[in-house]
Amino acid sequence: MACKNCNSLNQKRQFSSKGELTRFLRRLRNLVEDGKIVEFPSFTDLADVEDDGSWPDIIECQFGCPDCGTEFAFKANSHHKKAPEWLPKRATHRRR
């Protein structure tokens, strides 16, 4: 059964344009502010990832769905030629 909070985030994504990535980051911030997903302490805080592209060299933000327990990671590394990624992981717990 699909989770109403995170169903739209449950696909791996790679971002090929700055505009696409900026829109996704804004959406992600809104979801965190609305409590639909939770940001976990991680290597990089979402607040450190600016819309203008002035980011740290390495970004790794971790998130989780408070309803179903699915975890997510946003990763980017300016030293590699790999596009920034959004990665869903398996649920580690399930709320009752």
C-alpha positions in Angstrom: 0.0 0.0 0.0 1.4 3.4 -1.0 2.1 5.9 1.8 0.3 9.2 1.3 3.2 11.2 2.7 6.1 9.9 0.6 4.6 8.0 -2.4 5.7 10.8 -4.7 9.3 10.5 -3.5 9.7 6.7 -3.8 11.6 6.7 -7.1 15.3 7.1 -7.6 16.1 10.3 -9.4 19.1 11.9 -11.0 19.0 15.6 -11.8 20.4 16.7 -15.1 19.6 20.4 -14.9 20.1 23.1 -12.3 16.4 24.2 -12.7 15.1 20.6 -12.1 17.3 20.3 -9.0 16.3 23.7 -7.7 12.6 22.9 -8.0 13.1 19.5 -6.2 15.0 21.1 -3.4 12.3 23.7 -2.8 9.7 21.0 -2.8 11.8 19.0 -0.4 12.1 22.0 2.0 8.3 22.4 1.9 7.7 18.7 2.7 10.1 19.0 5.7 8.4 22.2 6.9 5.0 20.6 6.6 6.1 17.5 8.5 5.5 15.1 5.6 9.1 13.9 5.8 11.7 14.4 8.6 15.3 15.5 8.1 17.8 13.3 10.0 21.2 14.6 11.3 23.6 13.8 8.5 26.8 15.0 6.7 25.0 18.1 5.3 21.9 19.9 6.5 19.3 20.8 3.9 19.6 24.4 5.0 23.2 24.4 3.7 22.1 23.6 0.2 21.2 26.9 -1.4 19.0 27.3 -4.5 21.7 29.4 -6.2 24.0 26.5 -6.5 26.5 27.7 -3.9 26.7 24.3 -2.2 29.3 22.5 -0.2 31.6 20.2 -2.4 30.0 17.1 -0.9 26.3 16.9 0.0 24.6 14.0 1.8 21.3 14.7 3.4 19.2 12.0 5.0 15.4 12.0 5.4 12.6 9.7 6.6 8.9 9.3 6.4 7.2 9.6 9.8 4.3 7.4 8.7 5.8 4.4 6.9 9.5 4.6 8.0 10.9 4.8 4.4 14.3 6.5 4.4 15.7 8.7 1.7 19.1 10.2 0.8 20.0 13.2 -1.3 23.6 13.0 -2.5 25.9 15.2 -4.7 29.6 15.4 -5.1 31.2 18.2 -7.2 34.4 16.2 -7.5 32.8 13.4 -9.5 31.0 13.7 -12.8 27.9 12.0 -11.4 24.6 13.9 -11.3 23.0 14.7 -7.9 20.8 11.9 -6.8 17.6 11.2 -4.7 17.7 7.7 -3.4 14.8 6.0 -1.6 15.7 3.2 0.8 13.7 0.4 2.5 11.6 1.3 5.5 13.4 0.6 8.7 10.4 0.8 11.0 6.7 1.1 10.6 4.5 3.3 12.7 1.3 1.9 14.1 
